[in-house]
């Protein structure tokens, strides 16, 4: 989580362990069908409570861990800035961050994390389009990043662009 907060210069000092809740508790609070791992967000009386729940099988899955960390940070930052975030934009940012984690950990610019897989079994058919749109848009944006910044090894320019995009309006993110 520190990686994303520092990369985007968000000023958030979050410890993922402070947000862990049991998957059973989270799923009991969520409408059906619920994911096996995810972020729980409950807003009451103007206060946002966040938690992350992880299915035991997902504890060793770097893609799930990266995406849920991304969602938690994105929700926390948007709440702190009193900015709305849609489910589509949350998924878009999660896909981008998953790519960045993958590249950071492997040292390679590899787009394998975007390869289409089967939709999650819990995902209602009517929501599949949101996830597919986020994945395709994130893949296009990450390709643009690689084309613009990798040949020159311009890490400062890359960081500036990532920070700009993170703070961009929803319409700017979807139009870029």
CNS distance restraints for C-alpha pairs under 8 A (distance, minus, plus):
assign (resid   1 and name CA) (resid   5 and name CA) 6.35 0.50 0.50
assign (resid   1 and name CA) (resid  14 and name CA) 6.93 0.50 0.50
assign (resid   1 and name CA) (resid  15 and name CA) 7.15 0.50 0.50
assign (resid   1 and name CA) (resid  16 and name CA) 6.85 0.50 0.50
assign (resid   1 and name CA) (resid  69 and name CA) 5.97 0.50 0.50
assign (resid   1 and name CA) (resid  70 and name CA) 7.58 0.50 0.50
assign (resid   1 and name CA) (resid  73 and name CA) 7.37 0.50 0.50
assign (resid   2 and name CA) (resid   6 and name CA) 5.96 0.50 0.50
assign (resid   2 and name CA) (resid  13 and name CA) 7.16 0.50 0.50
assign (resid   2 and name CA) (resid  14 and name CA) 7.34 0.50 0.50
assign (resid   3 and name CA) (resid   7 and name CA) 5.94 0.50 0.50
assign (resid   4 and name CA) (resid   8 and name CA) 6.03 0.50 0.50
assign (resid   4 and name CA) (resid  70 and name CA) 7.46 0.50 0.50
assign (resid   4 and name CA) (resid  73 and name CA) 7.85 0.50 0.50
assign (resid   4 and name CA) (resid  97 and name CA) 7.70 0.50 0.50
assign (resid   5 and name CA) (resid   9 and name CA) 5.72 0.50 0.50
assign (resid   5 and name CA) (resid  10 and name CA) 5.09 0.50 0.50
assign (resid   5 and name CA) (resid  11 and name CA) 6.46 0.50 0.50
assign (resid   5 and name CA) (resid  12 and name CA) 5.87 0.50 0.50
assign (resid   5 and name CA) (resid  13 and name CA) 7.49 0.50 0.50
assign (resid   5 and name CA) (resid  73 and name CA) 7.46 0.50 0.50
assign (resid   6 and name CA) (resid  10 and name CA) 6.55 0.50 0.50
assign (resid   6 and name CA) (resid  11 and name CA) 7.32 0.50 0.50
assign (resid   7 and name CA) (resid 159 and name CA) 6.68 0.50 0.50
assign (resid   7 and name CA) (resid 162 and name CA) 7.99 0.50 0.50
assign (resid   7 and name CA) (resid 163 and name CA) 7.57 0.50 0.50
assign (resid   8 and name CA) (resid 159 and name CA) 7.33 0.50 0.50
assign (resid   8 and name CA) (resid 162 and name CA) 6.73 0.50 0.50
assign (resid   8 and name CA) (resid 163 and name CA) 4.89 0.50 0.50
assign (resid   8 and name CA) (resid 166 and name CA) 7.16 0.50 0.50
assign (resid   9 and name CA) (resid 163 and name CA) 7.18 0.50 0.50
assign (resid  10 and name CA) (resid  77 and name CA) 7.15 0.50 0.50
assign (resid  12 and name CA) (resid  73 and name CA) 7.97 0.50 0.50
assign (resid  12 and name CA) (resid  77 and name CA) 7.45 0.50 0.50
assign (resid  14 and name CA) (resid  18 and name CA) 7.77 0.50 0.50
assign (resid  14 and name CA) (resid  73 and name CA) 7.98 0.50 0.50
assign (resid  15 and name CA) (resid  19 and name CA) 7.39 0.50 0.50
assign (resid  16 and name CA) (resid  20 and name CA) 6.82 0.50 0.50
assign (resid  16 and name CA) (resid  52 and name CA) 7.94 0.50 0.50
assign (resid  16 and name CA) (resid  69 and name CA) 7.43 0.50 0.50
assign (resid  19 and name CA) (resid  50 and name CA) 6.72 0.50 0.50
assign (resid  19 and name CA) (resid  51 and name CA) 4.60 0.50 0.50
assign (resid  19 and name CA) (resid  52 and name CA) 5.61 0.50 0.50
assign (resid  20 and name CA) (resid  51 and name CA) 5.67 0.50 0.50
assign (resid  20 and name CA) (resid  52 and name CA) 4.89 0.50 0.50
assign (resid  20 and name CA) (resid  53 and name CA) 5.82 0.50 0.50
assign (resid  20 and name CA) (resid  54 and name CA) 7.98 0.50 0.50
assign (resid  21 and name CA) (resid  25 and name CA) 7.02 0.50 0.50
assign (resid  21 and name CA) (resid  26 and name CA) 6.82 0.50 0.50
assign (resid  21 and name CA) (resid  51 and name CA) 5.90 0.50 0.50
assign (resid  21 and name CA) (resid  52 and name CA) 5.90 0.50 0.50
assign (resid  21 and name CA) (resid  53 and name CA) 5.23 0.50 0.50
assign (resid  22 and name CA) (resid  26 and name CA) 6.28 0.50 0.50
assign (resid  22 and name CA) (resid  53 and name CA) 5.66 0.50 0.50
assign (resid  22 and name CA) (resid  54 and name CA) 7.38 0.50 0.50
assign (resid  23 and name CA) (resid  27 and name CA) 6.01 0.50 0.50
assign (resid  23 and name CA) (resid  36 and name CA) 7.15 0.50 0.50
assign (resid  23 and name CA) (resid  37 and name CA) 6.92 0.50 0.50
assign (resid  23 and name CA) (resid  53 and name CA) 4.81 0.50 0.50
assign (resid  23 and name CA) (resid  54 and name CA) 5.88 0.50 0.50
assign (resid  23 and name CA) (resid  55 and name CA) 6.17 0.50 0.50
assign (resid  24 and name CA) (resid  28 and name CA) 6.17 0.50 0.50
assign (resid  25 and name CA) (resid  29 and name CA) 6.58 0.50 0.50
assign (resid  26 and name CA) (resid  30 and name CA) 6.36 0.50 0.50
assign (resid  26 and name CA) (resid  40 and name CA) 6.42 0.50 0.50
assign (resid  26 and name CA) (resid  53 and name CA) 6.61 0.50 0.50
assign (resid  27 and name CA) (resid  31 and name CA) 7.64 0.50 0.50
assign (resid  27 and name CA) (resid  34 and name CA) 6.08 0.50 0.50
assign (resid  27 and name CA) (resid  35 and name CA) 7.79 0.50 0.50
assign (resid  27 and name CA) (resid  36 and name CA) 7.88 0.50 0.50
assign (resid  30 and name CA) (resid  34 and name CA) 6.24 0.50 0.50
assign (resid  30 and name CA) (resid  40 and name CA) 7.84 0.50 0.50
assign (resid  33 and name CA) (resid 122 and name CA) 5.85 0.50 0.50
assign (resid  33 and name CA) (resid 123 and name CA) 7.18 0.50 0.50
assign (resid  33 and name CA) (resid 124 and name CA) 7.47 0.50 0.50
assign (resid  34 and name CA) (resid 122 and name CA) 6.44 0.50 0.50
assign (resid  35 and name CA) (resid 122 and name CA) 5.79 0.50 0.50
assign (resid  35 and name CA) (resid 123 and name CA) 7.45 0.50 0.50
assign (resid  36 and name CA) (resid  54 and name CA) 6.93 0.50 0.50
assign (resid  36 and name CA) (resid  55 and name CA) 5.62 0.50 0.50
assign (resid  36 and name CA) (resid 122 and name CA) 7.85 0.50 0.50
assign (resid  37 and name CA) (resid  52 and name CA) 7.67 0.50 0.50
assign (resid  37 and name CA) (resid  53 and name CA) 5.36 0.50 0.50
assign (resid  37 and name CA) (resid  54 and name CA) 4.37 0.50 0.50
assign (resid  37 and name CA) (resid  55 and name CA) 5.33 0.50 0.50
assign (resid  37 and name CA) (resid  58 and name CA) 7.27 0.50 0.50
assign (resid  37 and name CA) (resid  64 and name CA) 7.80 0.50 0.50
assign (resid  37 and name CA) (resid  68 and name CA) 7.99 0.50 0.50
assign (resid  38 and name CA) (resid  52 and name CA) 5.84 0.50 0.50
assign (resid  38 and name CA) (resid  53 and name CA) 5.49 0.50 0.50
assign (resid  38 and name CA) (resid  54 and name CA) 6.54 0.50 0.50
assign (resid  38 and name CA) (resid  68 and name CA) 5.87 0.50 0.50
assign (resid  39 and name CA) (resid  50 and name CA) 6.99 0.50 0.50
assign (resid  39 and name CA) (resid  51 and name CA) 5.66 0.50 0.50
assign (resid  39 and name CA) (resid  52 and name CA) 4.45 0.50 0.50
assign (resid  39 and name CA) (resid  53 and name CA) 6.26 0.50 0.50
assign (resid  39 and name CA) (resid  68 and name CA) 6.34 0.50 0.50
assign (resid  39 and name CA) (resid  71 and name CA) 6.86 0.50 0.50
assign (resid  39 and name CA) (resid  72 and name CA) 6.45 0.50 0.50
assign (resid  40 and name CA) (resid  49 and name CA) 7.92 0.50 0.50
assign (resid  40 and name CA) (resid  50 and name CA) 5.61 0.50 0.50
assign (resid  40 and name CA) (resid  51 and name CA) 4.94 0.50 0.50
assign (resid  40 and name CA) (resid  52 and name CA) 5.99 0.50 0.50
assign (resid  40 and name CA) (resid  53 and name CA) 7.35 0.50 0.50
assign (resid  41 and name CA) (resid  48 and name CA) 6.77 0.50 0.50
assign (resid  41 and name CA) (resid  49 and name CA) 5.72 0.50 0.50
assign (resid  41 and name CA) (resid  50 and name CA) 4.72 0.50 0.50
assign (resid  41 and name CA) (resid  51 and name CA) 6.62 0.50 0.50
assign (resid  42 and name CA) (resid  48 and name CA) 5.76 0.50 0.50
assign (resid  42 and name CA) (resid  49 and name CA) 5.14 0.50 0.50
assign (resid  42 and name CA) (resid  50 and name CA) 6.59 0.50 0.50
assign (resid  43 and name CA) (resid  47 and name CA) 5.47 0.50 0.50
assign (resid  43 and name CA) (resid  48 and name CA) 4.39 0.50 0.50
assign (resid  43 and name CA) (resid  49 and name CA) 6.17 0.50 0.50
assign (resid  44 and name CA) (resid  48 and name CA) 6.59 0.50 0.50
assign (resid  48 and name CA) (resid  79 and name CA) 7.55 0.50 0.50
assign (resid  50 and name CA) (resid  72 and name CA) 7.29 0.50 0.50
assign (resid  50 and name CA) (resid  76 and name CA) 7.91 0.50 0.50
assign (resid  51 and name CA) (resid  72 and name CA) 7.74 0.50 0.50
assign (resid  52 and name CA) (resid  68 and name CA) 7.10 0.50 0.50
assign (resid  52 and name CA) (resid  72 and name CA) 7.37 0.50 0.50
assign (resid  54 and name CA) (resid  58 and name CA) 6.19 0.50 0.50
assign (resid  54 and name CA) (resid  59 and name CA) 6.55 0.50 0.50
assign (resid  55 and name CA) (resid  59 and name CA) 6.84 0.50 0.50
assign (resid  57 and name CA) (resid  61 and name CA) 7.67 0.50 0.50
assign (resid  58 and name CA) (resid  64 and name CA) 6.40 0.50 0.50
assign (resid  58 and name CA) (resid  65 and name CA) 7.51 0.50 0.50
assign (resid  59 and name CA) (resid  65 and name CA) 7.20 0.50 0.50
assign (resid  61 and name CA) (resid  65 and name CA) 6.32 0.50 0.50
assign (resid  62 and name CA) (resid  66 and name CA) 5.93 0.50 0.50
assign (resid  63 and name CA) (resid  67 and name CA) 6.11 0.50 0.50
assign (resid  63 and name CA) (resid  98 and name CA) 6.23 0.50 0.50
assign (resid  63 and name CA) (resid 113 and name CA) 7.81 0.50 0.50
assign (resid  64 and name CA) (resid  68 and name CA) 6.08 0.50 0.50
assign (resid  65 and name CA) (resid  69 and name CA) 6.06 0.50 0.50
assign (resid  66 and name CA) (resid  70 and name CA) 6.08 0.50 0.50
assign (resid  66 and name CA) (resid  94 and name CA) 7.67 0.50 0.50
assign (resid  66 and name CA) (resid  97 and name CA) 6.99 0.50 0.50
assign (resid  66 and name CA) (resid  98 and name CA) 5.44 0.50 0.50
assign (resid  66 and name CA) (resid 101 and name CA) 6.71 0.50 0.50
assign (resid  67 and name CA) (resid  71 and name CA) 6.20 0.50 0.50
assign (resid  67 and name CA) (resid  94 and name CA) 4.97 0.50 0.50
assign (resid  67 and name CA) (resid  95 and name CA) 6.96 0.50 0.50
assign (resid  67 and name CA) (resid  97 and name CA) 6.96 0.50 0.50
assign (resid  67 and name CA) (resid  98 and name CA) 5.80 0.50 0.50
assign (resid  68 and name CA) (resid  72 and name CA) 6.16 0.50 0.50
assign (resid  68 and name CA) (resid  94 and name CA) 7.58 0.50 0.50
assign (resid  69 and name CA) (resid  73 and name CA) 6.17 0.50 0.50
assign (resid  70 and name CA) (resid  74 and name CA) 5.94 0.50 0.50
assign (resid  70 and name CA) (resid  93 and name CA) 7.11 0.50 0.50
assign (resid  70 and name CA) (resid  94 and name CA) 5.31 0.50 0.50
assign (resid  70 and name CA) (resid  97 and name CA) 6.30 0.50 0.50
assign (resid  70 and name CA) (resid  98 and name CA) 7.83 0.50 0.50
assign (resid  71 and name CA) (resid  75 and name CA) 6.04 0.50 0.50
assign (resid  71 and name CA) (resid  90 and name CA) 6.25 0.50 0.50
assign (resid  71 and name CA) (resid  91 and name CA) 7.70 0.50 0.50
assign (resid  71 and name CA) (resid  93 and name CA) 7.72 0.50 0.50
assign (resid  71 and name CA) (resid  94 and name CA) 6.13 0.50 0.50
assign (resid  72 and name CA) (resid  76 and name CA) 6.09 0.50 0.50
assign (resid  73 and name CA) (resid  77 and name CA) 5.99 0.50 0.50
assign (resid  74 and name CA) (resid  78 and name CA) 6.06 0.50 0.50
assign (resid  74 and name CA) (resid  90 and name CA) 7.01 0.50 0.50
assign (resid  74 and name CA) (resid  93 and name CA) 7.75 0.50 0.50
assign (resid  75 and name CA) (resid  79 and name CA) 6.00 0.50 0.50
assign (resid  75 and name CA) (resid  85 and name CA) 7.37 0.50 0.50
assign (resid  75 and name CA) (resid  90 and name CA) 7.92 0.50 0.50
assign (resid  76 and name CA) (resid  80 and name CA) 6.10 0.50 0.50
assign (resid  77 and name CA) (resid  81 and name CA) 6.17 0.50 0.50
assign (resid  78 and name CA) (resid  82 and name CA) 5.86 0.50 0.50
assign (resid  78 and name CA) (resid  83 and name CA) 4.85 0.50 0.50
assign (resid  78 and name CA) (resid  84 and name CA) 6.31 0.50 0.50
assign (resid  78 and name CA) (resid  85 and name CA) 6.75 0.50 0.50
assign (resid  79 and name CA) (resid  83 and name CA) 6.08 0.50 0.50
assign (resid  79 and name CA) (resid  84 and name CA) 7.37 0.50 0.50
assign (resid  85 and name CA) (resid  89 and name CA) 6.31 0.50 0.50
assign (resid  85 and name CA) (resid  90 and name CA) 6.56 0.50 0.50
assign (resid  85 and name CA) (resid 170 and name CA) 7.95 0.50 0.50
assign (resid  86 and name CA) (resid  90 and name CA) 6.16 0.50 0.50
assign (resid  87 and name CA) (resid  91 and name CA) 6.19 0.50 0.50
assign (resid  88 and name CA) (resid  92 and name CA) 6.12 0.50 0.50
assign (resid  88 and name CA) (resid 130 and name CA) 5.93 0.50 0.50
assign (resid  88 and name CA) (resid 131 and name CA) 7.35 0.50 0.50
assign (resid  88 and name CA) (resid 133 and name CA) 7.97 0.50 0.50
assign (resid  88 and name CA) (resid 134 and name CA) 6.32 0.50 0.50
assign (resid  89 and name CA) (resid  93 and name CA) 6.07 0.50 0.50
assign (resid  89 and name CA) (resid 134 and name CA) 7.39 0.50 0.50
assign (resid  89 and name CA) (resid 170 and name CA) 7.15 0.50 0.50
assign (resid  90 and name CA) (resid  94 and name CA) 6.13 0.50 0.50
assign (resid  91 and name CA) (resid  95 and name CA) 6.18 0.50 0.50
assign (resid  91 and name CA) (resid 131 and name CA) 6.67 0.50 0.50
assign (resid  91 and name CA) (resid 134 and name CA) 5.76 0.50 0.50
assign (resid  91 and name CA) (resid 135 and name CA) 7.79 0.50 0.50
assign (resid  92 and name CA) (resid  96 and name CA) 6.39 0.50 0.50
assign (resid  92 and name CA) (resid 134 and name CA) 4.42 0.50 0.50
assign (resid  92 and name CA) (resid 135 and name CA) 6.55 0.50 0.50
assign (resid  92 and name CA) (resid 137 and name CA) 7.05 0.50 0.50
assign (resid  92 and name CA) (resid 138 and name CA) 5.79 0.50 0.50
assign (resid  93 and name CA) (resid  97 and name CA) 6.04 0.50 0.50
assign (resid  93 and name CA) (resid 138 and name CA) 7.53 0.50 0.50
assign (resid  93 and name CA) (resid 166 and name CA) 7.88 0.50 0.50
assign (resid  94 and name CA) (resid  98 and name CA) 6.00 0.50 0.50
assign (resid  95 and name CA) (resid  99 and name CA) 6.37 0.50 0.50
assign (resid  95 and name CA) (resid 114 and name CA) 7.80 0.50 0.50
assign (resid  95 and name CA) (resid 134 and name CA) 7.07 0.50 0.50
assign (resid  95 and name CA) (resid 135 and name CA) 6.07 0.50 0.50
assign (resid  95 and name CA) (resid 138 and name CA) 5.91 0.50 0.50
assign (resid  95 and name CA) (resid 139 and name CA) 7.91 0.50 0.50
assign (resid  96 and name CA) (resid 100 and name CA) 6.34 0.50 0.50
assign (resid  96 and name CA) (resid 138 and name CA) 5.43 0.50 0.50
assign (resid  96 and name CA) (resid 139 and name CA) 7.51 0.50 0.50
assign (resid  96 and name CA) (resid 142 and name CA) 6.88 0.50 0.50
assign (resid  97 and name CA) (resid 101 and name CA) 6.06 0.50 0.50
assign (resid  98 and name CA) (resid 102 and name CA) 6.10 0.50 0.50
assign (resid  98 and name CA) (resid 113 and name CA) 7.35 0.50 0.50
assign (resid  99 and name CA) (resid 103 and name CA) 6.15 0.50 0.50
assign (resid  99 and name CA) (resid 111 and name CA) 7.21 0.50 0.50
assign (resid  99 and name CA) (resid 113 and name CA) 6.37 0.50 0.50
assign (resid  99 and name CA) (resid 114 and name CA) 7.85 0.50 0.50
assign (resid  99 and name CA) (resid 142 and name CA) 7.71 0.50 0.50
assign (resid 100 and name CA) (resid 104 and name CA) 5.96 0.50 0.50
assign (resid 101 and name CA) (resid 105 and name CA) 5.98 0.50 0.50
assign (resid 102 and name CA) (resid 106 and name CA) 5.96 0.50 0.50
assign (resid 102 and name CA) (resid 107 and name CA) 7.98 0.50 0.50
assign (resid 102 and name CA) (resid 108 and name CA) 7.92 0.50 0.50
assign (resid 102 and name CA) (resid 110 and name CA) 7.80 0.50 0.50
assign (resid 102 and name CA) (resid 113 and name CA) 7.60 0.50 0.50
assign (resid 103 and name CA) (resid 107 and name CA) 5.26 0.50 0.50
assign (resid 103 and name CA) (resid 108 and name CA) 5.13 0.50 0.50
assign (resid 103 and name CA) (resid 109 and name CA) 5.46 0.50 0.50
assign (resid 103 and name CA) (resid 110 and name CA) 6.71 0.50 0.50
assign (resid 104 and name CA) (resid 108 and name CA) 7.50 0.50 0.50
assign (resid 109 and name CA) (resid 146 and name CA) 7.65 0.50 0.50
assign (resid 111 and name CA) (resid 115 and name CA) 7.20 0.50 0.50
assign (resid 111 and name CA) (resid 139 and name CA) 7.56 0.50 0.50
assign (resid 114 and name CA) (resid 135 and name CA) 6.48 0.50 0.50
assign (resid 114 and name CA) (resid 136 and name CA) 7.81 0.50 0.50
assign (resid 114 and name CA) (resid 139 and name CA) 6.37 0.50 0.50
assign (resid 119 and name CA) (resid 123 and name CA) 6.85 0.50 0.50
assign (resid 119 and name CA) (resid 128 and name CA) 6.91 0.50 0.50
assign (resid 123 and name CA) (resid 127 and name CA) 6.58 0.50 0.50
assign (resid 123 and name CA) (resid 128 and name CA) 6.76 0.50 0.50
assign (resid 124 and name CA) (resid 128 and name CA) 6.83 0.50 0.50
assign (resid 127 and name CA) (resid 131 and name CA) 6.91 0.50 0.50
assign (resid 128 and name CA) (resid 132 and name CA) 6.22 0.50 0.50
assign (resid 129 and name CA) (resid 133 and name CA) 5.93 0.50 0.50
assign (resid 130 and name CA) (resid 134 and name CA) 6.15 0.50 0.50
assign (resid 131 and name CA) (resid 135 and name CA) 6.12 0.50 0.50
assign (resid 132 and name CA) (resid 136 and name CA) 6.12 0.50 0.50
assign (resid 133 and name CA) (resid 137 and name CA) 6.01 0.50 0.50
assign (resid 134 and name CA) (resid 138 and name CA) 5.94 0.50 0.50
assign (resid 135 and name CA) (resid 139 and name CA) 6.06 0.50 0.50
assign (resid 136 and name CA) (resid 140 and name CA) 6.25 0.50 0.50
assign (resid 137 and name CA) (resid 141 and name CA) 6.22 0.50 0.50
assign (resid 137 and name CA) (resid 174 and name CA) 7.70 0.50 0.50
assign (resid 138 and name CA) (resid 142 and name CA) 6.03 0.50 0.50
assign (resid 139 and name CA) (resid 143 and name CA) 6.12 0.50 0.50
assign (resid 140 and name CA) (resid 144 and name CA) 6.30 0.50 0.50
assign (resid 141 and name CA) (resid 145 and name CA) 6.31 0.50 0.50
assign (resid 141 and name CA) (resid 176 and name CA) 7.75 0.50 0.50
assign (resid 142 and name CA) (resid 146 and name CA) 6.24 0.50 0.50
assign (resid 143 and name CA) (resid 147 and name CA) 6.19 0.50 0.50
assign (resid 144 and name CA) (resid 148 and name CA) 6.07 0.50 0.50
assign (resid 145 and name CA) (resid 149 and name CA) 5.88 0.50 0.50
assign (resid 145 and name CA) (resid 150 and name CA) 7.54 0.50 0.50
assign (resid 145 and name CA) (resid 158 and name CA) 7.10 0.50 0.50
assign (resid 146 and name CA) (resid 150 and name CA) 5.02 0.50 0.50
assign (resid 146 and name CA) (resid 151 and name CA) 7.76 0.50 0.50
assign (resid 147 and name CA) (resid 151 and name CA) 6.94 0.50 0.50
assign (resid 148 and name CA) (resid 152 and name CA) 7.98 0.50 0.50
assign (resid 149 and name CA) (resid 153 and name CA) 5.86 0.50 0.50
assign (resid 149 and name CA) (resid 154 and name CA) 5.12 0.50 0.50
assign (resid 149 and name CA) (resid 155 and name CA) 7.11 0.50 0.50
assign (resid 149 and name CA) (resid 157 and name CA) 6.97 0.50 0.50
assign (resid 149 and name CA) (resid 158 and name CA) 6.02 0.50 0.50
assign (resid 150 and name CA) (resid 154 and name CA) 6.54 0.50 0.50
assign (resid 154 and name CA) (resid 158 and name CA) 6.16 0.50 0.50
assign (resid 155 and name CA) (resid 159 and name CA) 6.05 0.50 0.50
assign (resid 156 and name CA) (resid 160 and name CA) 6.17 0.50 0.50
assign (resid 157 and name CA) (resid 161 and name CA) 6.16 0.50 0.50
assign (resid 158 and name CA) (resid 162 and name CA) 6.13 0.50 0.50
assign (resid 159 and name CA) (resid 163 and name CA) 6.14 0.50 0.50
assign (resid 160 and name CA) (resid 164 and name CA) 6.14 0.50 0.50
assign (resid 161 and name CA) (resid 165 and name CA) 6.09 0.50 0.50
assign (resid 162 and name CA) (resid 166 and name CA) 6.10 0.50 0.50
assign (resid 163 and name CA) (resid 167 and name CA) 6.41 0.50 0.50
assign (resid 164 and name CA) (resid 168 and name CA) 6.07 0.50 0.50
assign (resid 165 and name CA) (resid 173 and name CA) 6.68 0.50 0.50
assign (resid 168 and name CA) (resid 172 and name CA) 5.93 0.50 0.50
assign (resid 168 and name CA) (resid 173 and name CA) 6.19 0.50 0.50
assign (resid 169 and name CA) (resid 173 and name CA) 6.29 0.50 0.50
assign (resid 170 and name CA) (resid 174 and name CA) 6.25 0.50 0.50
assign (resid 171 and name CA) (resid 175 and name CA) 5.98 0.50 0.50
assign (resid 172 and name CA) (resid 176 and name CA) 5.87 0.50 0.50
